[in-house]
């Protein structure tokens, strides 16, 4: 698993987690949304034919 951070501020973080599936990313999103400070958490997985 490789993690690249593209943007990190006091209110937002944008990152890429390579080689992971919906299993990990959906679990991470669920945990983040349990935190009252988190307003939005989402992820996007590109189709294998168009992803890096």
N, CA and C atoms as a LAMMPS dump frame, in Angstrom:
ITEM: TIMESTEP
0
ITEM: NUMBER OF ATOMS
156
ITEM: BOX BOUNDS ff ff ff
-5.0000000000000000e+02 5.0000000000000000e+02
-5.0000000000000000e+02 5.0000000000000000e+02
-5.0000000000000000e+02 5.0000000000000000e+02
ITEM: ATOMS id mol type element x y z
1 1 1 N 0.852 -1.172 0
2 1 2 C 0 0 0
3 1 3 C 0.897 1.234 0
4 2 1 N 0.638 2.13 -0.934
5 2 2 C 1.358 3.394 -1.021
6 2 3 C 0.359 4.53 -0.837
7 3 1 N 0.712 5.495 0.012
8 3 2 C -0.163 6.638 0.266
9 3 3 C 0.539 7.907 -0.203
10 4 1 N -0.136 8.666 -1.059
11 4 2 C 0.369 9.961 -1.523
12 4 3 C -0.592 11.035 -1.036
13 5 1 N -0.059 12.052 -0.382
14 5 2 C -0.88 13.172 0.077
15 5 3 C -0.744 14.299 -0.936
16 6 1 N -1.871 14.722 -1.5
17 6 2 C -1.886 15.78 -2.502
18 6 3 C -2.182 17.144 -1.895
19 7 1 N -2.996 17.175 -0.852
20 7 2 C -3.364 18.44 -0.219
21 7 3 C -3.684 18.169 1.242
22 8 1 N -3.115 18.99 2.128
23 8 2 C -3.409 18.855 3.555
24 8 3 C -3.468 20.25 4.162
25 9 1 N -4.645 20.582 4.69
26 9 2 C -4.837 21.845 5.397
27 9 3 C -5.484 21.521 6.74
28 10 1 N -5.802 22.549 7.493
29 10 2 C -6.458 22.318 8.785
30 10 3 C -7.885 21.805 8.618
31 11 1 N -8.442 21.93 7.396
32 11 2 C -9.835 21.527 7.17
33 11 3 C -10.012 20.422 6.141
34 12 1 N -8.941 20.055 5.442
35 12 2 C -9.111 19.137 4.315
36 12 3 C -7.839 18.332 4.071
37 13 1 N -8.04 17.091 3.633
38 13 2 C -6.912 16.286 3.168
39 13 3 C -7.359 15.522 1.926
40 14 1 N -6.528 15.558 0.902
41 14 2 C -6.762 14.785 -0.317
42 14 3 C -5.574 13.858 -0.479
43 15 1 N -5.869 12.57 -0.608
44 15 2 C -4.793 11.598 -0.711
45 15 3 C -5.153 10.478 -1.655
46 16 1 N -4.138 9.713 -2.02
47 16 2 C -4.323 8.549 -2.881
48 16 3 C -3.735 7.346 -2.168
49 17 1 N -4.507 6.28 -2.1
50 17 2 C -4.043 5.017 -1.528
51 17 3 C -4.019 4.013 -2.668
52 18 1 N -2.831 3.655 -3.111
53 18 2 C -2.68 2.768 -4.268
54 18 3 C -2.876 1.312 -3.884
55 19 1 N -3.498 0.581 -4.798
56 19 2 C -3.608 -0.865 -4.648
57 19 3 C -4.68 -1.343 -3.693
58 20 1 N -5.582 -0.474 -3.285
59 20 2 C -6.632 -0.885 -2.356
60 20 3 C -7.983 -0.936 -3.06
61 21 1 N -8.916 -1.628 -2.43
62 21 2 C -10.235 -1.835 -3.013
63 21 3 C -11.302 -1.138 -2.172
64 22 1 N -12.536 -1.333 -2.587
65 22 2 C -13.669 -0.766 -1.847
66 22 3 C -13.68 -1.247 -0.394
67 23 1 N -13.161 -2.434 -0.126
68 23 2 C -13.192 -2.983 1.235
69 23 3 C -12.519 -2.043 2.224
70 24 1 N -11.29 -1.664 1.976
71 24 2 C -10.574 -0.77 2.885
72 24 3 C -11.121 0.651 2.804
73 25 1 N -11.341 1.138 1.602
74 25 2 C -11.737 2.537 1.448
75 25 3 C -13.119 2.818 2.025
76 26 1 N -14.045 1.905 1.881
77 26 2 C -15.375 2.099 2.463
78 26 3 C -15.303 2.045 3.989
79 27 1 N -14.471 1.157 4.53
80 27 2 C -14.292 1.093 5.987
81 27 3 C -13.669 2.386 6.509
82 28 1 N -12.664 2.902 5.811
83 28 2 C -12.033 4.165 6.204
84 28 3 C -13.043 5.306 6.166
85 29 1 N -13.836 5.366 5.119
86 29 2 C -14.865 6.405 5.004
87 29 3 C -15.854 6.322 6.171
88 30 1 N -16.285 5.121 6.511
89 30 2 C -17.24 4.94 7.61
90 30 3 C -16.668 5.415 8.937
91 31 1 N -15.407 5.092 9.196
92 31 2 C -14.764 5.519 10.444
93 31 3 C -14.623 7.041 10.47
94 32 1 N -14.227 7.624 9.354
95 32 2 C -14.095 9.084 9.303
96 32 3 C -15.424 9.774 9.575
97 33 1 N -16.503 9.26 9.012
98 33 2 C -17.814 9.889 9.185
99 33 3 C -18.36 9.751 10.604
100 34 1 N -17.81 8.859 11.395
101 34 2 C -18.206 8.747 12.805
102 34 3 C -17.645 9.893 13.636
103 35 1 N -16.616 10.56 13.132
104 35 2 C -15.999 11.689 13.825
105 35 3 C -16.858 12.929 13.576
106 36 1 N -17.327 13.569 14.635
107 36 2 C -18.225 14.717 14.492
108 36 3 C -17.569 15.898 13.783
109 37 1 N -16.248 15.923 13.725
110 37 2 C -15.549 17.011 13.031
111 37 3 C -15.522 16.816 11.514
112 38 1 N -15.837 15.611 11.059
113 38 2 C -15.803 15.303 9.627
114 38 3 C -17.184 15.538 9.035
115 39 1 N -17.241 16.403 8.03
116 39 2 C -18.515 16.699 7.366
117 39 3 C -18.698 15.867 6.107
118 40 1 N -17.617 15.625 5.389
119 40 2 C -17.682 14.862 4.142
120 40 3 C -16.486 13.921 4.077
121 41 1 N -16.738 12.688 3.688
122 41 2 C -15.67 11.717 3.423
123 41 3 C -16.116 10.893 2.222
124 42 1 N -15.261 10.784 1.234
125 42 2 C -15.621 10.018 0.043
126 42 3 C -14.367 9.432 -0.583
127 43 1 N -14.581 8.535 -1.521
128 43 2 C -13.468 7.979 -2.281
129 43 3 C -13.929 7.674 -3.686
130 44 1 N -12.959 7.504 -4.566
131 44 2 C -13.242 7.233 -5.974
132 44 3 C -12.239 6.194 -6.463
133 45 1 N -12.742 5.15 -7.075
134 45 2 C -11.88 4.139 -7.682
135 45 3 C -12.161 4.149 -9.18
136 46 1 N -11.126 4.429 -9.939
137 46 2 C -11.27 4.446 -11.397
138 46 3 C -11.371 3.017 -11.925
139 47 1 N -11.991 2.876 -13.064
140 47 2 C -12.069 1.58 -13.736
141 47 3 C -10.642 1.122 -14.052
142 48 1 N -10.338 -0.161 -13.914
143 48 2 C -8.969 -0.649 -14.154
144 48 3 C -8.4 -0.288 -15.528
145 49 1 N -9.236 -0.115 -16.517
146 49 2 C -8.744 0.234 -17.852
147 49 3 C -8.252 1.675 -17.951
148 50 1 N -8.637 2.536 -16.996
149 50 2 C -8.241 3.942 -17.071
150 50 3 C -7.408 4.401 -15.882
151 51 1 N -7.207 3.57 -14.87
152 51 2 C -6.43 3.987 -13.699
153 51 3 C -4.947 3.757 -13.946
154 52 1 N -4.126 4.383 -13.078
155 52 2 C -2.662 4.233 -13.186
156 52 3 C -2.22 2.892 -12.698
